[in-house]
Amino acid sequence: MYMTNFLLADYADLEWAIGLHRCILEIVGLWPQQNKDQYKEFFSKFRKLFNATAIIYILIIPGLAQLINVWGDMIQIIDNLQFTLTFLVTILKVYIMWYKKGALLLLINKIIKDWTRVKMDEERNVMVKKAKITRLILQIGLFITISATFSRPGSIIFKEYIWHVNNLTNHERSLPVPAHYWYDVTSSPKYELTYLAQTIGLVTCAITYVGVDNFLGLLILHVCGQMENLHLRLLHLGNDSDFKAVLKYNVKDHICLISCRSVKIIDDTFNLLLLAMIGFFCVLFSLFGFLVLTAVNQDTQLSFAQMSWYFLASGTLLMHTCLYCAVGEHLVNKCEEVHSATYECVWYTLEPKATRNLAVIMVCAKKPLNITAGKMFPMTMSTFCSVSFVMHVKYDIILYQNYDIKTLF
């Protein structure tokens, strides 16, 4: 009876830890789970295909066509790129989750195993603390993203236009996203159907964007929790009577964390996405900064609402990229704690032969674990500070030289 209650409590913790992430990704068919039920598997693939089709044919292709039409108007270009680049990054996330489903399924199974195995209360508290962080980030991200998504259709309903209007735009028949379609959008019912299609595409795109990002955060912070538990076990290693057996278990757990469980798989799966996100951040942050600085120094047609929108978008991009790097920095710190724990345990009270076995963990933990952007540079706070510094230097150069925006075209 006690064992049954214990298992039920573990599964309740597991459902609480990953339930919200699974629900979000199942909406767009991206949760890495092999369904034995053929009908559930079919509908999961259908949702995934519908999501990808909506993003590509309703948002990306018309958005790129509109970009060609407005080429020459800097404000229109920036207004278009802030959406088109986001859609391109989102479809990359769909592809990665689809193509790497097998590797991600292995990670999910490892998370389930960690939550359902026998563990001390101290270890459970660590895992719960990490899960609380991921749930909080997901909830905040959903609120901000969904609010921003519905602000575009809502601005049309209430006749408020926070984007630049030119001769290509009929502000009486505006759409949530600037796009060019190969038919008369202004006539009914084509306008209403296109408006509805864009709204559906924006919602699925927003869910995919936030869901995949927070799924990556879930994986990394779970590994950080396991690293912290390993650190706690190593600190009390010398007090255990069966030192050799416990050490063997910890060494296996550490090697599994490094290679077959998580860090290597996570890096191999998401390094291309992280590289794209860094490029996405640099391009949009530079464009927003250029636009704001030019608007301050020259007479442009930017309203207060437009300026507020660009400032908010820049701040959101900055915070989002900072979260990527902060999570990667946290992983590096936990790896260093494991390395330090091998020196902090009471090895001097052990037999020399047993003490030498600690060298296995020392060697494995000597190289810090990190996730990378394109296998080129680690995602840490030093990387974030370097990128931000380069962006500020570019803004200072633009402000100093005071370029005329018209000379760029």
Contacts in CASP RR format, 6 or more apart in sequence:
PFRMAT RR
TARGET T0000
AUTHOR 0000-0000-0000
METHOD contacts of the structure
MODEL  1
MYMTNFLLADYADLEWAIGLHRCILEIVGLWPQQNKDQYKEFFSKFRKLF
NATAIIYILIIPGLAQLINVWGDMIQIIDNLQFTLTFLVTILKVYIMWYK
KGALLLLINKIIKDWTRVKMDEERNVMVKKAKITRLILQIGLFITISATF
SRPGSIIFKEYIWHVNNLTNHERSLPVPAHYWYDVTSSPKYELTYLAQTI
GLVTCAITYVGVDNFLGLLILHVCGQMENLHLRLLHLGNDSDFKAVLKYN
VKDHICLISCRSVKIIDDTFNLLLLAMIGFFCVLFSLFGFLVLTAVNQDT
QLSFAQMSWYFLASGTLLMHTCLYCAVGEHLVNKCEEVHSATYECVWYTL
EPKATRNLAVIMVCAKKPLNITAGKMFPMTMSTFCSVSFVMHVKYDIILY
QNYDIKTLF
7 116 0 8 1.000
10 115 0 8 1.000
10 116 0 8 1.000
11 115 0 8 1.000
11 116 0 8 1.000
13 115 0 8 1.000
13 124 0 8 1.000
13 127 0 8 1.000
13 128 0 8 1.000
13 131 0 8 1.000
14 111 0 8 1.000
14 112 0 8 1.000
14 115 0 8 1.000
14 116 0 8 1.000
16 131 0 8 1.000
17 111 0 8 1.000
17 115 0 8 1.000
17 127 0 8 1.000
17 128 0 8 1.000
17 131 0 8 1.000
17 134 0 8 1.000
17 135 0 8 1.000
18 108 0 8 1.000
18 111 0 8 1.000
18 131 0 8 1.000
18 218 0 8 1.000
20 135 0 8 1.000
20 138 0 8 1.000
20 139 0 8 1.000
21 134 0 8 1.000
21 138 0 8 1.000
21 211 0 8 1.000
21 214 0 8 1.000
21 215 0 8 1.000
21 218 0 8 1.000
22 31 0 8 1.000
22 33 0 8 1.000
24 138 0 8 1.000
24 142 0 8 1.000
24 207 0 8 1.000
24 210 0 8 1.000
24 211 0 8 1.000
24 214 0 8 1.000
25 31 0 8 1.000
25 97 0 8 1.000
25 211 0 8 1.000
25 212 0 8 1.000
25 215 0 8 1.000
26 44 0 8 1.000
26 47 0 8 1.000
27 47 0 8 1.000
27 204 0 8 1.000
27 207 0 8 1.000
28 47 0 8 1.000
28 48 0 8 1.000
28 51 0 8 1.000
28 94 0 8 1.000
28 204 0 8 1.000
28 207 0 8 1.000
28 208 0 8 1.000
29 44 0 8 1.000
29 45 0 8 1.000
29 47 0 8 1.000
29 48 0 8 1.000
29 51 0 8 1.000
30 48 0 8 1.000
30 51 0 8 1.000
30 94 0 8 1.000
30 97 0 8 1.000
30 98 0 8 1.000
30 208 0 8 1.000
30 211 0 8 1.000
30 212 0 8 1.000
31 44 0 8 1.000
32 97 0 8 1.000
32 101 0 8 1.000
32 102 0 8 1.000
32 104 0 8 1.000
32 105 0 8 1.000
32 107 0 8 1.000
32 108 0 8 1.000
33 44 0 8 1.000
33 105 0 8 1.000
33 108 0 8 1.000
34 41 0 8 1.000
34 105 0 8 1.000
35 41 0 8 1.000
35 44 0 8 1.000
48 94 0 8 1.000
48 98 0 8 1.000
50 204 0 8 1.000
51 94 0 8 1.000
51 204 0 8 1.000
51 208 0 8 1.000
52 91 0 8 1.000
52 94 0 8 1.000
52 98 0 8 1.000
54 197 0 8 1.000
54 200 0 8 1.000
54 201 0 8 1.000
54 204 0 8 1.000
54 205 0 8 1.000
55 87 0 8 1.000
55 90 0 8 1.000
55 91 0 8 1.000
55 94 0 8 1.000
55 201 0 8 1.000
55 204 0 8 1.000
55 205 0 8 1.000
55 208 0 8 1.000
56 91 0 8 1.000
58 197 0 8 1.000
58 198 0 8 1.000
58 200 0 8 1.000
58 201 0 8 1.000
59 83 0 8 1.000
59 87 0 8 1.000
59 177 0 8 1.000
59 179 0 8 1.000
59 198 0 8 1.000
59 201 0 8 1.000
59 202 0 8 1.000
59 205 0 8 1.000
60 84 0 8 1.000
60 87 0 8 1.000
60 88 0 8 1.000
60 91 0 8 1.000
62 179 0 8 1.000
62 180 0 8 1.000
62 181 0 8 1.000
63 80 0 8 1.000
63 83 0 8 1.000
63 84 0 8 1.000
63 87 0 8 1.000
63 177 0 8 1.000
63 178 0 8 1.000
63 179 0 8 1.000
63 180 0 8 1.000
64 84 0 8 1.000
65 179 0 8 1.000
65 180 0 8 1.000
66 80 0 8 1.000
66 178 0 8 1.000
66 179 0 8 1.000
66 180 0 8 1.000
67 77 0 8 1.000
67 80 0 8 1.000
67 81 0 8 1.000
67 84 0 8 1.000
68 180 0 8 1.000
69 168 0 8 1.000
69 180 0 8 1.000
70 76 0 8 1.000
70 77 0 8 1.000
70 80 0 8 1.000
70 166 0 8 1.000
70 168 0 8 1.000
70 178 0 8 1.000
71 77 0 8 1.000
72 409 0 8 1.000
73 164 0 8 1.000
73 166 0 8 1.000
74 291 0 8 1.000
74 294 0 8 1.000
74 405 0 8 1.000
74 408 0 8 1.000
74 409 0 8 1.000
75 164 0 8 1.000
75 291 0 8 1.000
75 300 0 8 1.000
75 301 0 8 1.000
75 302 0 8 1.000
76 164 0 8 1.000
76 166 0 8 1.000
76 168 0 8 1.000
76 178 0 8 1.000
77 287 0 8 1.000
78 287 0 8 1.000
78 288 0 8 1.000
78 291 0 8 1.000
78 310 0 8 1.000
79 163 0 8 1.000
79 164 0 8 1.000
79 178 0 8 1.000
80 178 0 8 1.000
81 283 0 8 1.000
81 284 0 8 1.000
81 287 0 8 1.000
82 284 0 8 1.000
82 287 0 8 1.000
82 288 0 8 1.000
82 313 0 8 1.000
83 177 0 8 1.000
83 178 0 8 1.000
85 280 0 8 1.000
85 283 0 8 1.000
85 284 0 8 1.000
86 205 0 8 1.000
86 209 0 8 1.000
86 280 0 8 1.000
87 205 0 8 1.000
89 209 0 8 1.000
89 273 0 8 1.000
89 276 0 8 1.000
89 277 0 8 1.000
89 280 0 8 1.000
90 205 0 8 1.000
90 208 0 8 1.000
90 209 0 8 1.000
92 272 0 8 1.000
92 273 0 8 1.000
92 276 0 8 1.000
93 208 0 8 1.000
93 209 0 8 1.000
93 212 0 8 1.000
93 213 0 8 1.000
93 273 0 8 1.000
94 208 0 8 1.000
94 212 0 8 1.000
96 212 0 8 1.000
96 269 0 8 1.000
96 270 0 8 1.000
96 272 0 8 1.000
96 273 0 8 1.000
97 104 0 8 1.000
97 212 0 8 1.000
97 215 0 8 1.000
100 269 0 8 1.000
103 265 0 8 1.000
103 268 0 8 1.000
103 269 0 8 1.000
104 269 0 8 1.000
106 265 0 8 1.000
107 219 0 8 1.000
107 261 0 8 1.000
107 262 0 8 1.000
107 265 0 8 1.000
107 266 0 8 1.000
110 261 0 8 1.000
110 262 0 8 1.000
111 218 0 8 1.000
111 219 0 8 1.000
111 222 0 8 1.000
114 127 0 8 1.000
114 222 0 8 1.000
114 226 0 8 1.000
115 127 0 8 1.000
119 127 0 8 1.000
119 229 0 8 1.000
122 232 0 8 1.000
123 229 0 8 1.000
123 232 0 8 1.000
126 225 0 8 1.000
126 228 0 8 1.000
126 229 0 8 1.000
126 232 0 8 1.000
127 222 0 8 1.000
127 225 0 8 1.000
127 229 0 8 1.000
130 221 0 8 1.000
130 222 0 8 1.000
130 224 0 8 1.000
130 225 0 8 1.000
131 221 0 8 1.000
131 222 0 8 1.000
133 221 0 8 1.000
134 214 0 8 1.000
134 217 0 8 1.000
134 218 0 8 1.000
134 221 0 8 1.000
137 214 0 8 1.000
137 217 0 8 1.000
137 323 0 8 1.000
138 210 0 8 1.000
138 211 0 8 1.000
138 214 0 8 1.000
141 210 0 8 1.000
141 214 0 8 1.000
142 210 0 8 1.000
144 316 0 8 1.000
145 206 0 8 1.000
145 209 0 8 1.000
145 210 0 8 1.000
146 203 0 8 1.000
146 206 0 8 1.000
148 206 0 8 1.000
148 316 0 8 1.000
149 202 0 8 1.000
149 203 0 8 1.000
149 205 0 8 1.000
149 206 0 8 1.000
152 176 0 8 1.000
152 177 0 8 1.000
152 202 0 8 1.000
153 176 0 8 1.000
153 195 0 8 1.000
153 198 0 8 1.000
153 199 0 8 1.000
153 202 0 8 1.000
155 161 0 8 1.000
155 162 0 8 1.000
156 174 0 8 1.000
156 175 0 8 1.000
156 176 0 8 1.000
160 305 0 8 1.000
161 171 0 8 1.000
161 174 0 8 1.000
162 303 0 8 1.000
162 305 0 8 1.000
162 306 0 8 1.000
162 308 0 8 1.000
162 309 0 8 1.000
163 178 0 8 1.000
163 306 0 8 1.000
163 309 0 8 1.000
164 301 0 8 1.000
164 302 0 8 1.000
164 306 0 8 1.000
165 171 0 8 1.000
169 178 0 8 1.000
170 186 0 8 1.000
172 186 0 8 1.000
173 185 0 8 1.000
173 186 0 8 1.000
173 191 0 8 1.000
175 185 0 8 1.000
175 194 0 8 1.000
175 195 0 8 1.000
175 198 0 8 1.000
176 195 0 8 1.000
176 198 0 8 1.000
176 199 0 8 1.000
176 202 0 8 1.000
177 198 0 8 1.000
177 202 0 8 1.000
179 198 0 8 1.000
181 194 0 8 1.000
183 190 0 8 1.000
184 190 0 8 1.000
185 191 0 8 1.000
185 194 0 8 1.000
212 273 0 8 1.000
213 320 0 8 1.000
216 266 0 8 1.000
216 270 0 8 1.000
216 273 0 8 1.000
217 327 0 8 1.000
219 262 0 8 1.000
219 266 0 8 1.000
220 266 0 8 1.000
220 327 0 8 1.000
220 328 0 8 1.000
220 330 0 8 1.000
220 331 0 8 1.000
220 371 0 8 1.000
221 327 0 8 1.000
221 330 0 8 1.000
222 262 0 8 1.000
223 257 0 8 1.000
223 261 0 8 1.000
223 262 0 8 1.000
223 263 0 8 1.000
223 266 0 8 1.000
223 331 0 8 1.000
223 334 0 8 1.000
224 330 0 8 1.000
224 331 0 8 1.000
224 334 0 8 1.000
225 334 0 8 1.000
226 253 0 8 1.000
226 257 0 8 1.000
226 262 0 8 1.000
227 257 0 8 1.000
227 331 0 8 1.000
227 334 0 8 1.000
227 335 0 8 1.000
227 337 0 8 1.000
227 338 0 8 1.000
228 334 0 8 1.000
228 337 0 8 1.000
230 250 0 8 1.000
230 253 0 8 1.000
230 254 0 8 1.000
230 257 0 8 1.000
230 338 0 8 1.000
230 341 0 8 1.000
231 334 0 8 1.000
231 337 0 8 1.000
231 338 0 8 1.000
231 341 0 8 1.000
233 246 0 8 1.000
233 250 0 8 1.000
234 250 0 8 1.000
234 338 0 8 1.000
234 341 0 8 1.000
234 342 0 8 1.000
234 344 0 8 1.000
234 345 0 8 1.000
234 361 0 8 1.000
235 341 0 8 1.000
235 344 0 8 1.000
235 345 0 8 1.000
236 345 0 8 1.000
237 243 0 8 1.000
237 246 0 8 1.000
237 247 0 8 1.000
237 250 0 8 1.000
237 345 0 8 1.000
238 345 0 8 1.000
238 346 0 8 1.000
238 347 0 8 1.000
238 349 0 8 1.000
238 350 0 8 1.000
239 346 0 8 1.000
240 246 0 8 1.000
243 350 0 8 1.000
243 354 0 8 1.000
244 354 0 8 1.000
244 357 0 8 1.000
247 354 0 8 1.000
247 357 0 8 1.000
247 358 0 8 1.000
250 361 0 8 1.000
251 357 0 8 1.000
251 360 0 8 1.000
251 361 0 8 1.000
251 364 0 8 1.000
254 338 0 8 1.000
254 361 0 8 1.000
254 364 0 8 1.000
254 365 0 8 1.000
255 364 0 8 1.000
257 263 0 8 1.000
257 369 0 8 1.000
258 264 0 8 1.000
258 364 0 8 1.000
258 369 0 8 1.000
263 331 0 8 1.000
263 369 0 8 1.000
263 370 0 8 1.000
263 371 0 8 1.000
266 371 0 8 1.000
267 370 0 8 1.000
267 371 0 8 1.000
267 372 0 8 1.000
267 375 0 8 1.000
270 371 0 8 1.000
271 371 0 8 1.000
271 372 0 8 1.000
271 373 0 8 1.000
271 374 0 8 1.000
271 375 0 8 1.000
272 374 0 8 1.000
274 324 0 8 1.000
274 371 0 8 1.000
274 372 0 8 1.000
274 373 0 8 1.000
274 374 0 8 1.000
274 379 0 8 1.000
275 373 0 8 1.000
275 374 0 8 1.000
275 376 0 8 1.000
277 321 0 8 1.000
277 324 0 8 1.000
277 373 0 8 1.000
278 321 0 8 1.000
278 373 0 8 1.000
278 387 0 8 1.000
281 317 0 8 1.000
281 318 0 8 1.000
281 320 0 8 1.000
281 321 0 8 1.000
281 387 0 8 1.000
282 387 0 8 1.000
282 390 0 8 1.000
282 391 0 8 1.000
284 313 0 8 1.000
284 314 0 8 1.000
284 317 0 8 1.000
285 314 0 8 1.000
285 317 0 8 1.000
285 318 0 8 1.000
285 391 0 8 1.000
286 391 0 8 1.000
286 394 0 8 1.000
288 310 0 8 1.000
288 311 0 8 1.000
288 313 0 8 1.000
288 314 0 8 1.000
288 317 0 8 1.000
289 310 0 8 1.000
289 314 0 8 1.000
289 395 0 8 1.000
289 398 0 8 1.000
290 395 0 8 1.000
290 398 0 8 1.000
291 302 0 8 1.000
291 310 0 8 1.000
292 307 0 8 1.000
292 310 0 8 1.000
292 311 0 8 1.000
292 314 0 8 1.000
293 395 0 8 1.000
293 398 0 8 1.000
293 399 0 8 1.000
294 300 0 8 1.000
294 398 0 8 1.000
294 403 0 8 1.000
294 405 0 8 1.000
295 302 0 8 1.000
295 307 0 8 1.000
297 399 0 8 1.000
297 402 0 8 1.000
298 404 0 8 1.000
298 405 0 8 1.000
300 405 0 8 1.000
302 310 0 8 1.000
318 388 0 8 1.000
321 384 0 8 1.000
321 387 0 8 1.000
322 384 0 8 1.000
324 379 0 8 1.000
324 384 0 8 1.000
325 379 0 8 1.000
325 380 0 8 1.000
325 381 0 8 1.000
325 383 0 8 1.000
325 384 0 8 1.000
326 381 0 8 1.000
326 384 0 8 1.000
327 379 0 8 1.000
328 370 0 8 1.000
328 371 0 8 1.000
328 378 0 8 1.000
328 379 0 8 1.000
328 380 0 8 1.000
329 379 0 8 1.000
329 380 0 8 1.000
329 381 0 8 1.000
331 369 0 8 1.000
331 370 0 8 1.000
331 371 0 8 1.000
332 368 0 8 1.000
332 369 0 8 1.000
332 370 0 8 1.000
332 378 0 8 1.000
332 380 0 8 1.000
335 365 0 8 1.000
335 368 0 8 1.000
335 369 0 8 1.000
335 370 0 8 1.000
336 365 0 8 1.000
336 368 0 8 1.000
338 361 0 8 1.000
338 365 0 8 1.000
339 361 0 8 1.000
339 362 0 8 1.000
339 365 0 8 1.000
339 366 0 8 1.000
342 358 0 8 1.000
342 361 0 8 1.000
342 362 0 8 1.000
342 365 0 8 1.000
343 362 0 8 1.000
345 358 0 8 1.000
347 355 0 8 1.000
347 358 0 8 1.000
348 355 0 8 1.000
370 378 0 8 1.000
370 379 0 8 1.000
370 380 0 8 1.000
371 378 0 8 1.000
371 379 0 8 1.000
372 378 0 8 1.000
372 379 0 8 1.000
373 379 0 8 1.000
373 383 0 8 1.000
377 383 0 8 1.000
END
